Amino acid sequence: MPVLIVSEVPYETVKAGVKRKILHTKSLMNVLIDFDNGPWEEPEPYHSHPHEQTSYVAKGEIIFFCEGEEPQKLKEGDMFAVHSGKQHTIQLLTPEVRLIDSFTPLRNDFLKV
């Protein structure tokens, strides 16, 4: 799908309070992810993946945690990047957060088979 009209494409529920919409080419993936279950008292568990990732905070505030780095408080308009294999996570500081994540290569684990 070369175009994602946000009002026409249904969300995929990831888990309670977390939903996403995905647009991708053969080697690049953008993920619109909305959280409505904040704020969180604790960050989610750390995770890593072989994909390079950049993220744009489109709404709300978070703390971004990345292996070997100081935690960073980020707000609307801020961005972060994660190198392949780096442990990272977030903590929501506001009731609602919207992130726009980009991954290369594709996160095949996000695609419906």
GUBA-499129 format. One record per residue: residue in one letter; x, y, z of N, C-alpha, C, O in turn. Coordinates in steps of 0.1 Angstrom, whole numbers, plus 5000, padded with zeros to 4 digits. Example, Ala and Ser with C-alpha at 12.3 -4.5 7.8 and 13.67 -1.06 7.14 Angstrom:
<recs>
<rec residuo="A" n_u="5132" n_v="4943" n_w="5078" ca_u="5123" ca_v="4955" ca_w="5078" c_u="5132" c_v="4967" c_w="5078" o_u="5142" o_v="4967" o_w="5085"/>
<rec residuo="S" n_u="5128" n_v="4978" n_w="5071" ca_u="5137" ca_v="4989" ca_w="5071" c_u="5129" c_v="5000" c_w="5079" o_u="5134" o_v="5011" o_w="5080"/>
</recs>
This chain:
<recs>
<rec residuo="M" n_u="5009" n_v="4988" n_w="5000" ca_u="5000" ca_v="5000" ca_w="5000" c_u="5009" c_v="5012" c_w="5000" o_u="5016" o_v="5014" o_w="5010"/>
<rec residuo="P" n_u="5009" n_v="5021" n_w="4990" ca_u="5018" ca_v="5032" ca_w="4989" c_u="5013" c_v="5044" c_w="4997" o_u="5020" o_v="5054" o_w="5000"/>
<rec residuo="V" n_u="5000" n_v="5044" n_w="5001" ca_u="4994" ca_v="5055" ca_w="5008" c_u="4986" c_v="5050" c_w="5020" o_u="4979" o_v="5040" o_w="5019"/>
<rec residuo="L" n_u="4987" n_v="5056" n_w="5032" ca_u="4979" ca_v="5053" ca_w="5043" c_u="4971" c_v="5065" c_w="5047" o_u="4976" o_v="5075" o_w="5051"/>
<rec residuo="I" n_u="4958" n_v="5064" n_w="5044" ca_u="4949" ca_v="5075" ca_w="5048" c_u="4944" c_v="5071" c_w="5062" o_u="4937" o_v="5062" o_w="5064"/>
<rec residuo="V" n_u="4949" n_v="5079" n_w="5072" ca_u="4947" ca_v="5075" ca_w="5086" c_u="4932" c_v="5073" c_w="5090" o_u="4929" o_v="5064" o_w="5098"/>
<rec residuo="S" n_u="4923" n_v="5081" n_w="5084" ca_u="4909" ca_v="5079" ca_w="5087" c_u="4903" c_v="5067" c_w="5081" o_u="4892" o_v="5063" o_w="5084"/>
<rec residuo="E" n_u="4910" n_v="5061" n_w="5071" ca_u="4904" ca_v="5050" ca_w="5064" c_u="4910" c_v="5036" c_w="5067" o_u="4904" o_v="5026" o_w="5064"/>
<rec residuo="V" n_u="4921" n_v="5036" n_w="5074" ca_u="4928" ca_v="5023" ca_w="5077" c_u="4926" c_v="5021" c_w="5092" o_u="4929" o_v="5029" o_w="5101"/>
<rec residuo="P" n_u="4920" n_v="5009" n_w="5095" ca_u="4917" ca_v="5006" ca_w="5109" c_u="4930" c_v="5003" c_w="5117" o_u="4940" o_v="4999" o_w="5111"/>
<rec residuo="Y" n_u="4930" n_v="5006" n_w="5130" ca_u="4941" ca_v="5003" ca_w="5139" c_u="4942" c_v="4988" c_w="5141" o_u="4932" o_v="4981" o_w="5140"/>
<rec residuo="E" n_u="4954" n_v="4984" n_w="5143" ca_u="4957" ca_v="4970" ca_w="5148" c_u="4959" c_v="4972" c_w="5163" o_u="4968" o_v="4980" o_w="5167"/>
<rec residuo="T" n_u="4952" n_v="4964" n_w="5171" ca_u="4955" ca_v="4965" ca_w="5186" c_u="4967" c_v="4956" c_w="5189" o_u="4967" o_v="4944" o_w="5186"/>
<rec residuo="V" n_u="4977" n_v="4962" n_w="5196" ca_u="4989" ca_v="4955" ca_w="5200" c_u="4986" c_v="4948" c_w="5213" o_u="4989" o_v="4937" o_w="5215"/>
<rec residuo="K" n_u="4981" n_v="4956" n_w="5222" ca_u="4977" ca_v="4952" ca_w="5236" c_u="4968" c_v="4963" c_w="5241" o_u="4967" o_v="4973" o_w="5235"/>
<rec residuo="A" n_u="4962" n_v="4961" n_w="5253" ca_u="4954" ca_v="4971" ca_w="5259" c_u="4961" c_v="4984" c_w="5260" o_u="4972" o_v="4985" o_w="5266"/>
<rec residuo="G" n_u="4955" n_v="4994" n_w="5254" ca_u="4961" ca_v="5008" ca_w="5255" c_u="4971" c_v="5011" c_w="5244" o_u="4976" o_v="5022" o_w="5244"/>
<rec residuo="V" n_u="4974" n_v="5001" n_w="5235" ca_u="4984" ca_v="5003" ca_w="5225" c_u="4978" c_v="4999" c_w="5211" o_u="4974" o_v="4987" o_w="5210"/>
<rec residuo="K" n_u="4978" n_v="5008" n_w="5201" ca_u="4974" ca_v="5004" ca_w="5188" c_u="4983" c_v="5010" c_w="5178" o_u="4989" o_v="5020" o_w="5180"/>
<rec residuo="R" n_u="4983" n_v="5004" n_w="5166" ca_u="4992" ca_v="5009" ca_w="5155" c_u="4986" c_v="5008" c_w="5141" o_u="4976" o_v="5001" o_w="5139"/>
<rec residuo="K" n_u="4992" n_v="5016" n_w="5132" ca_u="4990" ca_v="5015" ca_w="5118" c_u="5003" c_v="5014" c_w="5111" o_u="5013" o_v="5021" o_w="5116"/>
<rec residuo="I" n_u="5004" n_v="5007" n_w="5101" ca_u="5017" ca_v="5004" ca_w="5094" c_u="5017" c_v="5007" c_w="5079" o_u="5007" o_v="5004" o_w="5072"/>
<rec residuo="L" n_u="5028" n_v="5014" n_w="5075" ca_u="5030" ca_v="5016" ca_w="5060" c_u="5044" c_v="5012" c_w="5057" o_u="5053" o_v="5015" o_w="5065"/>
<rec residuo="H" n_u="5046" n_v="5005" n_w="5046" ca_u="5060" ca_v="5000" ca_w="5043" c_u="5063" c_v="4999" c_w="5029" o_u="5053" o_v="4997" o_w="5020"/>
<rec residuo="T" n_u="5075" n_v="4999" n_w="5025" ca_u="5080" ca_v="4995" ca_w="5012" c_u="5088" c_v="4982" c_w="5014" o_u="5085" o_v="4975" o_w="5024"/>
<rec residuo="K" n_u="5096" n_v="4978" n_w="5004" ca_u="5104" ca_v="4966" ca_w="5006" c_u="5114" c_v="4966" c_w="5017" o_u="5117" o_v="4955" o_w="5022"/>
<rec residuo="S" n_u="5119" n_v="4978" n_w="5020" ca_u="5130" ca_v="4978" ca_w="5030" c_u="5128" c_v="4989" c_w="5041" o_u="5137" o_v="4990" o_w="5050"/>
<rec residuo="L" n_u="5117" n_v="4996" n_w="5041" ca_u="5115" ca_v="5007" ca_w="5051" c_u="5101" c_v="5006" c_w="5056" o_u="5091" o_v="5004" o_w="5049"/>
<rec residuo="M" n_u="5100" n_v="5007" n_w="5069" ca_u="5086" ca_v="5006" ca_w="5076" c_u="5084" c_v="5018" c_w="5085" o_u="5093" o_v="5022" o_w="5092"/>
<rec residuo="N" n_u="5072" n_v="5024" n_w="5084" ca_u="5068" ca_v="5035" ca_w="5093" c_u="5056" c_v="5029" c_w="5101" o_u="5047" o_v="5023" o_w="5095"/>
<rec residuo="V" n_u="5056" n_v="5032" n_w="5114" ca_u="5046" ca_v="5027" ca_w="5123" c_u="5041" c_v="5038" c_w="5131" o_u="5048" o_v="5045" o_w="5138"/>
<rec residuo="L" n_u="5028" n_v="5041" n_w="5130" ca_u="5021" ca_v="5051" ca_w="5138" c_u="5016" c_v="5043" c_w="5150" o_u="5008" o_v="5034" o_w="5148"/>
<rec residuo="I" n_u="5021" n_v="5047" n_w="5162" ca_u="5017" ca_v="5039" ca_w="5174" c_u="5011" c_v="5049" c_w="5184" o_u="5017" o_v="5058" o_w="5188"/>
<rec residuo="D" n_u="4999" n_v="5046" n_w="5188" ca_u="4992" ca_v="5054" ca_w="5198" c_u="4990" c_v="5046" c_w="5211" o_u="4986" o_v="5035" o_w="5211"/>
<rec residuo="F" n_u="4993" n_v="5053" n_w="5222" ca_u="4992" ca_v="5048" ca_w="5235" c_u="4981" c_v="5057" c_w="5242" o_u="4981" o_v="5069" o_w="5241"/>
<rec residuo="D" n_u="4972" n_v="5050" n_w="5249" ca_u="4962" ca_v="5058" ca_w="5257" c_u="4961" c_v="5052" c_w="5271" o_u="4951" o_v="5053" o_w="5278"/>
<rec residuo="N" n_u="4972" n_v="5046" n_w="5276" ca_u="4972" ca_v="5040" ca_w="5289" c_u="4983" c_v="5045" c_w="5298" o_u="4987" o_v="5039" o_w="5308"/>
<rec residuo="G" n_u="4987" n_v="5058" n_w="5296" ca_u="4997" ca_v="5064" ca_w="5305" c_u="4990" c_v="5073" c_w="5316" o_u="4978" o_v="5073" o_w="5316"/>
<rec residuo="P" n_u="4998" n_v="5079" n_w="5324" ca_u="5012" ca_v="5077" ca_w="5325" c_u="5016" c_v="5063" c_w="5332" o_u="5007" o_v="5057" o_w="5339"/>
<rec residuo="W" n_u="5028" n_v="5059" n_w="5330" ca_u="5033" ca_v="5046" ca_w="5335" c_u="5042" c_v="5049" c_w="5347" o_u="5050" o_v="5058" o_w="5347"/>
<rec residuo="E" n_u="5040" n_v="5042" n_w="5358" ca_u="5049" ca_v="5043" ca_w="5369" c_u="5063" c_v="5038" c_w="5367" o_u="5073" o_v="5043" o_w="5372"/>
<rec residuo="E" n_u="5064" n_v="5028" n_w="5358" ca_u="5077" ca_v="5022" ca_w="5354" c_u="5078" c_v="5021" c_w="5339" o_u="5068" o_v="5021" o_w="5332"/>
<rec residuo="P" n_u="5090" n_v="5021" n_w="5334" ca_u="5092" ca_v="5019" ca_w="5319" c_u="5088" c_v="5004" c_w="5316" o_u="5088" o_v="4996" o_w="5324"/>
<rec residuo="E" n_u="5085" n_v="5002" n_w="5303" ca_u="5084" ca_v="4988" ca_w="5298" c_u="5097" c_v="4981" c_w="5299" o_u="5108" o_v="4988" o_w="5301"/>
<rec residuo="P" n_u="5097" n_v="4968" n_w="5299" ca_u="5110" ca_v="4961" ca_w="5299" c_u="5119" c_v="4965" c_w="5287" o_u="5113" o_v="4968" o_w="5276"/>
<rec residuo="Y" n_u="5132" n_v="4964" n_w="5289" ca_u="5141" ca_v="4967" ca_w="5278" c_u="5139" c_v="4956" c_w="5267" o_u="5135" o_v="4945" o_w="5270"/>
<rec residuo="H" n_u="5142" n_v="4960" n_w="5254" ca_u="5141" ca_v="4951" ca_w="5243" c_u="5152" c_v="4955" c_w="5233" o_u="5156" o_v="4967" o_w="5233"/>
<rec residuo="S" n_u="5155" n_v="4946" n_w="5224" ca_u="5163" ca_v="4950" ca_w="5213" c_u="5159" c_v="4942" c_w="5200" o_u="5151" o_v="4933" o_w="5201"/>
<rec residuo="H" n_u="5163" n_v="4947" n_w="5189" ca_u="5160" ca_v="4940" ca_w="5176" c_u="5171" c_v="4944" c_w="5166" o_u="5179" o_v="4953" o_w="5168"/>
<rec residuo="P" n_u="5172" n_v="4936" n_w="5155" ca_u="5183" ca_v="4938" ca_w="5146" c_u="5180" c_v="4950" c_w="5137" o_u="5189" o_v="4954" o_w="5129"/>
<rec residuo="H" n_u="5169" n_v="4956" n_w="5138" ca_u="5165" ca_v="4968" ca_w="5129" c_u="5171" c_v="4981" c_w="5134" o_u="5172" o_v="4983" o_w="5147"/>
<rec residuo="E" n_u="5174" n_v="4990" n_w="5126" ca_u="5177" ca_v="5004" ca_w="5129" c_u="5164" c_v="5010" c_w="5131" o_u="5154" o_v="5007" o_w="5124"/>
<rec residuo="Q" n_u="5163" n_v="5020" n_w="5141" ca_u="5150" ca_v="5026" ca_w="5143" c_u="5152" c_v="5041" c_w="5146" o_u="5162" o_v="5045" o_w="5153"/>
<rec residuo="T" n_u="5143" n_v="5049" n_w="5141" ca_u="5142" ca_v="5063" ca_w="5145" c_u="5127" c_v="5065" c_w="5149" o_u="5118" o_v="5058" o_w="5144"/>
<rec residuo="S" n_u="5125" n_v="5074" n_w="5159" ca_u="5112" ca_v="5076" ca_w="5164" c_u="5110" c_v="5091" c_w="5166" o_u="5118" o_v="5098" o_w="5170"/>
<rec residuo="Y" n_u="5098" n_v="5096" n_w="5162" ca_u="5093" ca_v="5110" ca_w="5164" c_u="5082" c_v="5110" c_w="5174" o_u="5072" o_v="5103" o_w="5172"/>
<rec residuo="V" n_u="5083" n_v="5119" n_w="5184" ca_u="5072" ca_v="5120" ca_w="5193" c_u="5062" c_v="5130" c_w="5188" o_u="5065" o_v="5142" o_w="5188"/>
<rec residuo="A" n_u="5051" n_v="5125" n_w="5183" ca_u="5041" ca_v="5134" ca_w="5177" c_u="5031" c_v="5140" c_w="5187" o_u="5025" o_v="5150" o_w="5185"/>
<rec residuo="K" n_u="5030" n_v="5133" n_w="5199" ca_u="5021" ca_v="5137" ca_w="5209" c_u="5026" c_v="5132" c_w="5223" o_u="5030" o_v="5121" o_w="5223"/>
<rec residuo="G" n_u="5024" n_v="5140" n_w="5233" ca_u="5027" ca_v="5136" ca_w="5246" c_u="5042" c_v="5137" c_w="5250" o_u="5050" o_v="5143" o_w="5243"/>
<rec residuo="E" n_u="5045" n_v="5131" n_w="5262" ca_u="5058" ca_v="5131" ca_w="5267" c_u="5062" c_v="5117" c_w="5272" o_u="5054" o_v="5109" o_w="5277"/>
<rec residuo="I" n_u="5075" n_v="5114" n_w="5270" ca_u="5080" ca_v="5101" ca_w="5274" c_u="5094" c_v="5103" c_w="5280" o_u="5100" o_v="5113" o_w="5279"/>
<rec residuo="I" n_u="5099" n_v="5092" n_w="5286" ca_u="5113" ca_v="5091" ca_w="5289" c_u="5119" c_v="5080" c_w="5280" o_u="5113" o_v="5069" o_w="5280"/>
<rec residuo="F" n_u="5129" n_v="5083" n_w="5273" ca_u="5136" ca_v="5073" ca_w="5264" c_u="5148" c_v="5068" c_w="5271" o_u="5156" o_v="5075" o_w="5276"/>
<rec residuo="F" n_u="5149" n_v="5054" n_w="5272" ca_u="5160" ca_v="5048" ca_w="5279" c_u="5168" c_v="5040" c_w="5268" o_u="5161" o_v="5032" o_w="5260"/>
<rec residuo="C" n_u="5181" n_v="5041" n_w="5267" ca_u="5189" ca_v="5033" ca_w="5257" c_u="5202" c_v="5029" c_w="5264" o_u="5208" o_v="5037" o_w="5271"/>
<rec residuo="E" n_u="5205" n_v="5017" n_w="5262" ca_u="5217" ca_v="5011" ca_w="5267" c_u="5229" c_v="5020" c_w="5266" o_u="5232" o_v="5024" o_w="5254"/>
<rec residuo="G" n_u="5236" n_v="5022" n_w="5277" ca_u="5248" ca_v="5030" ca_w="5276" c_u="5246" c_v="5045" c_w="5276" o_u="5256" o_v="5053" o_w="5275"/>
<rec residuo="E" n_u="5234" n_v="5050" n_w="5276" ca_u="5230" ca_v="5064" ca_w="5275" c_u="5222" c_v="5069" c_w="5287" o_u="5216" o_v="5060" o_w="5294"/>
<rec residuo="E" n_u="5223" n_v="5081" n_w="5290" ca_u="5214" ca_v="5087" ca_w="5301" c_u="5200" c_v="5088" c_w="5296" o_u="5198" o_v="5090" o_w="5284"/>
<rec residuo="P" n_u="5190" n_v="5085" n_w="5305" ca_u="5176" ca_v="5086" ca_w="5301" c_u="5173" c_v="5100" c_w="5296" o_u="5179" o_v="5110" o_w="5302"/>
<rec residuo="Q" n_u="5165" n_v="5102" n_w="5286" ca_u="5161" ca_v="5115" ca_w="5281" c_u="5146" c_v="5117" c_w="5281" o_u="5138" o_v="5109" o_w="5277"/>
<rec residuo="K" n_u="5142" n_v="5128" n_w="5287" ca_u="5128" ca_v="5132" ca_w="5287" c_u="5125" c_v="5139" c_w="5274" o_u="5132" o_v="5149" o_w="5270"/>
<rec residuo="L" n_u="5116" n_v="5133" n_w="5266" ca_u="5112" ca_v="5138" ca_w="5253" c_u="5098" c_v="5143" c_w="5252" o_u="5089" o_v="5137" o_w="5259"/>
<rec residuo="K" n_u="5095" n_v="5153" n_w="5244" ca_u="5082" ca_v="5158" ca_w="5242" c_u="5079" c_v="5160" c_w="5228" o_u="5087" o_v="5157" o_w="5219"/>
<rec residuo="E" n_u="5066" n_v="5164" n_w="5225" ca_u="5062" ca_v="5165" ca_w="5211" c_u="5072" c_v="5173" c_w="5203" o_u="5077" o_v="5184" o_w="5206"/>
<rec residuo="G" n_u="5076" n_v="5167" n_w="5191" ca_u="5086" ca_v="5173" ca_w="5182" c_u="5100" c_v="5167" c_w="5184" o_u="5108" o_v="5169" o_w="5175"/>
<rec residuo="D" n_u="5102" n_v="5160" n_w="5195" ca_u="5116" ca_v="5154" ca_w="5197" c_u="5116" c_v="5141" c_w="5190" o_u="5106" o_v="5135" o_w="5187"/>
<rec residuo="M" n_u="5129" n_v="5136" n_w="5188" ca_u="5131" ca_v="5124" ca_w="5181" c_u="5142" c_v="5116" c_w="5188" o_u="5150" o_v="5122" o_w="5195"/>
<rec residuo="F" n_u="5143" n_v="5103" n_w="5186" ca_u="5154" ca_v="5095" ca_w="5190" c_u="5157" c_v="5084" c_w="5180" o_u="5149" o_v="5081" o_w="5171"/>
<rec residuo="A" n_u="5169" n_v="5079" n_w="5181" ca_u="5174" ca_v="5068" ca_w="5172" c_u="5180" c_v="5057" c_w="5180" o_u="5185" o_v="5059" o_w="5191"/>
<rec residuo="V" n_u="5178" n_v="5045" n_w="5175" ca_u="5183" ca_v="5033" ca_w="5181" c_u="5191" c_v="5025" c_w="5171" o_u="5186" o_v="5021" o_w="5160"/>
<rec residuo="H" n_u="5203" n_v="5022" n_w="5174" ca_u="5212" ca_v="5013" ca_w="5166" c_u="5207" c_v="4999" c_w="5167" o_u="5202" o_v="4994" o_w="5177"/>
<rec residuo="S" n_u="5210" n_v="4991" n_w="5157" ca_u="5207" ca_v="4977" ca_w="5156" c_u="5213" c_v="4970" c_w="5169" o_u="5225" o_v="4972" o_w="5172"/>
<rec residuo="G" n_u="5205" n_v="4962" n_w="5175" ca_u="5209" ca_v="4954" ca_w="5187" c_u="5210" c_v="4961" c_w="5200" o_u="5212" o_v="4955" o_w="5210"/>
<rec residuo="K" n_u="5208" n_v="4974" n_w="5201" ca_u="5208" ca_v="4982" ca_w="5213" c_u="5196" c_v="4979" c_w="5222" o_u="5184" o_v="4980" o_w="5217"/>
<rec residuo="Q" n_u="5198" n_v="4977" n_w="5235" ca_u="5186" ca_v="4976" ca_w="5244" c_u="5180" c_v="4989" c_w="5246" o_u="5188" o_v="4999" o_w="5248"/>
<rec residuo="H" n_u="5167" n_v="4990" n_w="5246" ca_u="5160" ca_v="5003" ca_w="5248" c_u="5146" c_v="5001" c_w="5252" o_u="5140" o_v="4990" o_w="5251"/>
<rec residuo="T" n_u="5140" n_v="5012" n_w="5257" ca_u="5126" ca_v="5012" ca_w="5261" c_u="5121" c_v="5026" c_w="5263" o_u="5129" o_v="5036" o_w="5262"/>
<rec residuo="I" n_u="5108" n_v="5027" n_w="5266" ca_u="5102" ca_v="5040" ca_w="5270" c_u="5094" c_v="5039" c_w="5282" o_u="5090" o_v="5028" o_w="5286"/>
<rec residuo="Q" n_u="5091" n_v="5051" n_w="5288" ca_u="5081" ca_v="5052" ca_w="5298" c_u="5072" c_v="5064" c_w="5295" o_u="5077" o_v="5075" o_w="5292"/>
<rec residuo="L" n_u="5059" n_v="5062" n_w="5295" ca_u="5050" ca_v="5073" ca_w="5292" c_u="5048" c_v="5082" c_w="5304" o_u="5047" o_v="5077" o_w="5316"/>
<rec residuo="L" n_u="5049" n_v="5095" n_w="5302" ca_u="5047" ca_v="5105" ca_w="5312" c_u="5033" c_v="5112" c_w="5311" o_u="5029" o_v="5118" o_w="5321"/>
<rec residuo="T" n_u="5026" n_v="5110" n_w="5300" ca_u="5013" ca_v="5117" ca_w="5298" c_u="5003" c_v="5106" c_w="5295" o_u="5006" o_v="5095" o_w="5291"/>
<rec residuo="P" n_u="4990" n_v="5109" n_w="5297" ca_u="4979" ca_v="5099" ca_w="5294" c_u="4979" c_v="5093" c_w="5280" o_u="4976" o_v="5082" o_w="5278"/>
<rec residuo="E" n_u="4983" n_v="5102" n_w="5270" ca_u="4983" ca_v="5098" ca_w="5256" c_u="4996" c_v="5101" c_w="5250" o_u="5002" o_v="5112" o_w="5253"/>
<rec residuo="V" n_u="5001" n_v="5092" n_w="5242" ca_u="5014" ca_v="5094" ca_w="5235" c_u="5012" c_v="5089" c_w="5221" o_u="5006" o_v="5078" o_w="5219"/>
<rec residuo="R" n_u="5017" n_v="5096" n_w="5211" ca_u="5018" ca_v="5091" ca_w="5197" c_u="5032" c_v="5091" c_w="5193" o_u="5039" o_v="5102" o_w="5193"/>
<rec residuo="L" n_u="5037" n_v="5080" n_w="5188" ca_u="5051" ca_v="5079" ca_w="5182" c_u="5049" c_v="5075" c_w="5168" o_u="5040" o_v="5068" o_w="5164"/>
<rec residuo="I" n_u="5058" n_v="5080" n_w="5160" ca_u="5060" ca_v="5076" ca_w="5146" c_u="5074" c_v="5069" c_w="5145" o_u="5084" o_v="5076" o_w="5145"/>
<rec residuo="D" n_u="5074" n_v="5056" n_w="5144" ca_u="5086" ca_v="5048" ca_w="5143" c_u="5089" c_v="5045" c_w="5129" o_u="5080" o_v="5042" o_w="5121"/>
<rec residuo="S" n_u="5102" n_v="5045" n_w="5126" ca_u="5107" ca_v="5041" ca_w="5113" c_u="5117" c_v="5029" c_w="5115" o_u="5125" o_v="5031" o_w="5124"/>
<rec residuo="F" n_u="5116" n_v="5019" n_w="5107" ca_u="5125" ca_v="5007" ca_w="5109" c_u="5131" c_v="5003" c_w="5095" o_u="5124" o_v="5004" o_w="5085"/>
<rec residuo="T" n_u="5143" n_v="4999" n_w="5095" ca_u="5149" ca_v="4993" ca_w="5084" c_u="5158" c_v="4982" c_w="5089" o_u="5166" o_v="4985" o_w="5098"/>
<rec residuo="P" n_u="5158" n_v="4970" n_w="5083" ca_u="5149" ca_v="4965" ca_w="5073" c_u="5135" c_v="4964" c_w="5080" o_u="5133" o_v="4968" o_w="5091"/>
<rec residuo="L" n_u="5125" n_v="4959" n_w="5072" ca_u="5112" ca_v="4957" ca_w="5077" c_u="5111" c_v="4949" c_w="5090" o_u="5119" o_v="4939" o_w="5092"/>
<rec residuo="R" n_u="5102" n_v="4952" n_w="5099" ca_u="5099" ca_v="4944" ca_w="5110" c_u="5088" c_v="4934" c_w="5106" o_u="5076" o_v="4936" o_w="5107"/>
<rec residuo="N" n_u="5093" n_v="4923" n_w="5101" ca_u="5084" ca_v="4912" ca_w="5096" c_u="5075" c_v="4907" c_w="5107" o_u="5064" o_v="4902" o_w="5105"/>
<rec residuo="D" n_u="5080" n_v="4908" n_w="5120" ca_u="5072" ca_v="4904" ca_w="5131" c_u="5059" c_v="4913" c_w="5133" o_u="5050" o_v="4909" o_w="5140"/>
<rec residuo="F" n_u="5059" n_v="4925" n_w="5127" ca_u="5048" ca_v="4934" ca_w="5128" c_u="5038" c_v="4931" c_w="5117" o_u="5026" o_v="4936" o_w="5118"/>
<rec residuo="L" n_u="5041" n_v="4924" n_w="5107" ca_u="5033" ca_v="4922" ca_w="5095" c_u="5024" c_v="4909" c_w="5097" o_u="5028" o_v="4899" o_w="5103"/>
<rec residuo="K" n_u="5011" n_v="4911" n_w="5093" ca_u="5002" ca_v="4899" ca_w="5093" c_u="5006" c_v="4890" c_w="5082" o_u="5009" o_v="4894" o_w="5071"/>
<rec residuo="V" n_u="5006" n_v="4877" n_w="5086" ca_u="5010" ca_v="4867" ca_w="5076" c_u="4999" c_v="4863" c_w="5067" o_u="5000" o_v="4855" o_w="5058"/>
</recs>
